[in-house]
Amino acid sequence: MKTITVRDLRQRWPRAEALLEREKEIIVTRDGKPVAKLVRVREVEPVRKRFDPRGHARWQARVSGRRTVRWVEEFLIADRQAREVGASRAVHRQ
């Protein structure tokens, strides 16, 4: 187990950090006596839940009250048609 002084820890942090990567833990000393222990921290990524389409459908039905929302679909269709008309006009101008 490696040791490092408080002074070295403060003044030479990059070296201490590199040492900590190699060692599991470092003992910090002041006046030759141990005062702290540094240990590596490994970040654990949270496990992401897989998308459940049936569960999502149940949630959607519960939230929306089993109503379908047609106005969104109608808006998207109208918007796409407007873009197609604009794109075809731009092609004819060239």
N, C-alpha and C positions, 0 to 999 in steps of 0.2 A: 504494500500500500504506500503510495507516494504522499509526501507532505509538502506544504507550501506555506510561507509566512503570510501574515495579513498584508505586510508591505508589498511583497512580491505579487500577491493577488491583485492589489489595487494598481500597482505600477506596470505590471506585465500581464494584463488580462488575456491578450491573445495567446500567449504562451500557456497560461493556465487552462484556457479553453481547449487548446490543442491537446494538452496533457489529459484533460478530462475525457476527451474522445478516445484516447488509448486505454485509460484506466477506468475501472468501474466507479471508483470513488477516490477523493483526495481529502486528506486531513489538513485543516487550516490551523496553524499554530501562532501563538503570540507569546513571546518570551520563552520559547521552547515548550510550551504547554498546549495541548490540543484544545481549541475553542469551538471548532465547527467541523462539519463534514459536508463536502460537496459530493453530490451523486448525480449521475446522468439522468436526464428526463427524456423519455421516449414518448413522443406524441402519438397517441393512439387515435386513429381516425375512427369516428363513429360509423358503425355499420349502417349503411343506408338501406331502408326497407325497399324491397322490390315493388314496383307498381302493380297493384291488384285491380284490374279493370272491373271485376264484379263488385269489389268493395267500393270503388269509386262510383259506380253506378248506383249502389245503395245510398251512398252519401249524397249524391246529386239528387236522387229522388226524395230523400229526407229534407234536403235544404230547399229544393224548388217546389215541393208539394206535388210531385209527379206531373207537373205541367211541362210541356215541351216549349221551348222558346224558339219560335219560328222567325221572329223579327230579326234576329242576328243572321240567320241563314239568308233571309231576304235581302238584308243590307249587303252581305258579302257578294251575293249574286249580282245585285245592281252595281256595286263598286267594280267588280271584275268586268262587267259588260261595258261600263263607262271607260275603263282603261283600255279595253280591246278596241273600242271605237276611236279613242284618241291615238292609239298606236297605229291603227290602219290609216288614219288621216296623215300621220307623220310620214308614213311610207309613201303615200301618194304624192306628197309635196316634193319629194326628192326627185 
